[in-house]
């Protein structure tokens, strides 16, 4: 019994000490995972995905150029914000933006700044601002370290011995968080993380020079696309409802507008 109390105390102290702060929102999050190890695994998984013969990577064209231009602008804005707000040196972002040939309405970002956009998203995005809405949201997941947080939550449910071992060394985190294969399965973020990514994404697109008000019309188009398909686009499967999302975006727009300089 005494041993159990000691172990419980160690676990509590470990969890309390292993917290970090999400940039801009200030939310405290559990951070037991090794971010460097996860980022290295993410880079390997990203390369594996791009090299998969079942995946068609777009190598040229105006759509690819748009994705990289918009992504580059958001990346520069994000890094400027991080450097100006005390986060310099806390991120090792190695940005990469690729366009994937697929009818899926989809986009995702992995830890470290590895981003993929699917061609099926382009007609729904319509404009660069629409594209920035989605890419800002997905990049926000990476900046908020939501993947590491989800993995830390998984670790927190394990035995103390497993937690200590995984926290101190490289773990196969990406393999557990993402399914690898012909199509990279998406990490199922919690709804609170999705809402936080929406908020951060608005600010990031505004920092990059895209009017955040365009996010409302984009998500309205996305809702219509979802209805037309009969099922939600894959990356929306765990997101808040359309009505909830649009309502929350309206509340967050005043904050984002402060960062918008046309």
N, C-alpha and C positions, 0 to 999 in steps of 0.2 A: 504493500500500500504506500509506504514511504517512497519507494522507488518510482511508483507511478506519479506521485505528486511532484517529485523532482523532474521527471521527464516532461510532465505537463508544464512545469515552470520554465524549463529550457525551451520548449516549443513556443510558449507564449512570448518569452523574451526575444526569441529568434524572429518571430513574426512581427513583433512591434518594431524591432530594429530594421527589418528588411522592408522598409517602405520608401517610396519615392513620390515625387510630386509631378503631376501632369502639367506641362507648360500651358500658360495662359489661363486654364480653368482653376489651377491650384488644388485640384482634387488629389487626396492622398490615396495611393494604390499599393497593393501588396506586390513586392518585388523580390521574390526568392530565387528566381531563375537567373542564370548567367547570361546577360545580354550579349556579350561578345560571342559566346558559344552559339547562341541562337542565331545571331546575325551571320556567322560563318556557315551554319547549316542552311540558312535561308538562301544565301548566295549559291550554295551547291544545288539546292533544290530548284532554284530559279533556272540555273544553267541546264539541269537535267530536263526540266520542262521544255525549254526552248529547243533542246536537241532531240526531243522525242519525235520519232518519225510520224506519229499521229497528229502532231501539232504543226500547223502551217504559220510560220512567222512572216509577216509582210516586210519585205526588204527595201521597198522604195515607194514613192508616190506621195501625193498631196496629203492624204489622210495620216500617213506615218509622220510627215513633217509637222502637221498640226499637233499630233499627240506629243511629239518631242518639244515643240515650241511652247505649248501650254504647260507641259510638265516641267520644262526648264525654268519658266518664269515662276511657277509655284515653288520649285526647289530653291531658287535664289532668294525668294521672299522669306521662305521658312528659315533658311540658314541665317539670313540677316536678323530675323527676329530672335532666333536662339542666341546668336552672338551678342546681341544688344541687351539681352535679359538674363544674363548669368548662366547660360547653358553651354557656353563655348567649351569644347573638349569633352562634353558629356555624351556626344553623339559622334559616331563615325559613319557618316552617310556617304554611300557610294551609289549615286543615283544611276538608274538605267530605266529607260522607257521603251517598251516594245508594243507593237500592234499585232494582234493575233487574228487570223482569218477565221471567223466563226459567226454564225447567225445569232449566237447567244448575245443577249443584252447584258454585258458583263464587264467588270473591271475589278482589279484587286491590287493591293500593295503588300509587300512582305517587309519584315524588319530590315533596316539598312537602306531602304529606298528603292527596292526592286519592284517595278510597276509594270502591269500588263493591262492593255485595253483591247477589247474585242471589237471587231468591225461592226457587229450588230448594234453596238451602242451609238455609233456615229450618226445614223439617221435620227435617233431620238435626241441626241445632244443638240444637233442642228448647228449651233454656233460655238465659237471658242469659249464663250462664257458658260454655255451648257456643259461643254467638256470639262471646263475648269471646276464646275460644281461637283462632278463625280470624282475627278482626280484629286481635288482638294479634300473631299471626304475620305477617300481611300488612303491618301498620304497622311491624313490626320490619324488614322489607326496606327500607322508606323511611328509617328512622332509621339503619340500618347502611349506607345509601347503596350498596346492592347494585347498583342500576341504573347508577350512576356507575362503580362498580368494573368491571362487565361491559363498559361502554363503554371504560373505560381499557384493559382487556385487549385489546379490539379495536384500539384505537389503537396499543398496544404491538406489534402484529403488522404495522403499516404501516411505510412508509418514514419516515425521520427528518423529512423535510420535511413530510409529512402530519401527523405527530404534533405538531410544533411549531405548525403552523397551527391544528389542531383544539384544542390545549390552550389556546391564547391567545384564542380567539374563540368565538362561538356556532357550534355545529355542529348538524346535523340529527340529533341523537342519538336522540331519541324515535322518529323515523321509522325509524331503523335498528334500534332495540331492540324496538319494538312495531310490529306491523302495524296500520295504521289502516283503518277501514272499518266495515261494519255490525256486526261484532264485533271488539272490540279483542283482538288476539292477546297472549298473555301472554309476558312476558320469561322465557326459559328460564334460570333461575338454576342455578348449580352445586350439587351435593349438599352441599358444605361450607357454602355460603350458606344452603341450606334448613335444615340442622341448626342453624346459628347463629340463624336466624330463629325456629326452634322454641324455642331456649333463651331468647332475648330476649322472645319472645311470652309465655312462661310468667311471666317477671318482670313484664312490662307489665300482664298481666291481674291479677296479684297486687297490684301497686301500685294498680290501679283498684278493688280491693276484691272481686275474684272469686277464689274458691278455686281455685288452680292444679291441685289434685287432679282437678278436673272435666275437665281436658284428656285424661286417660287414657280416660275413658268416651266422650268425644267422638270421639277418634281410633279407638276400637273401633267406634263407630257408623259412622264414615266408611269403615272397612274393609269393613263389611257392605254399605254402600250401593254401594261400588265393585264388590263381588262381584255384587250384584243387577243392576247395570247391564251387567255383562259387560266393561266397559272402565273404566279409572280416570277419575274426574272430571278435567277438563282441568287444573285448577291443581295436581293431584297427579302429573302426568305425569313430572316430573323429580325428584320427592321420593324420599327413602329408602324402602325397603320398610316395610310396616306393622310387621313384627316389629322391625326396626332402630329405627324411629321411637319406638315405644312403650318399647323398652328404654332408649333414650337419654333420653326424657322422664322415666322413672323415676329415672335418675341425676341429672337436673337439678332434680327437684322439691325436694330439700332447700334448694337455693339460692333457688328461687322462694318457698318457704314463709316465708323470712325477711322477705320484703317484704309478706306478706299480713297485713292487719289488718282482721278482720271488723267 
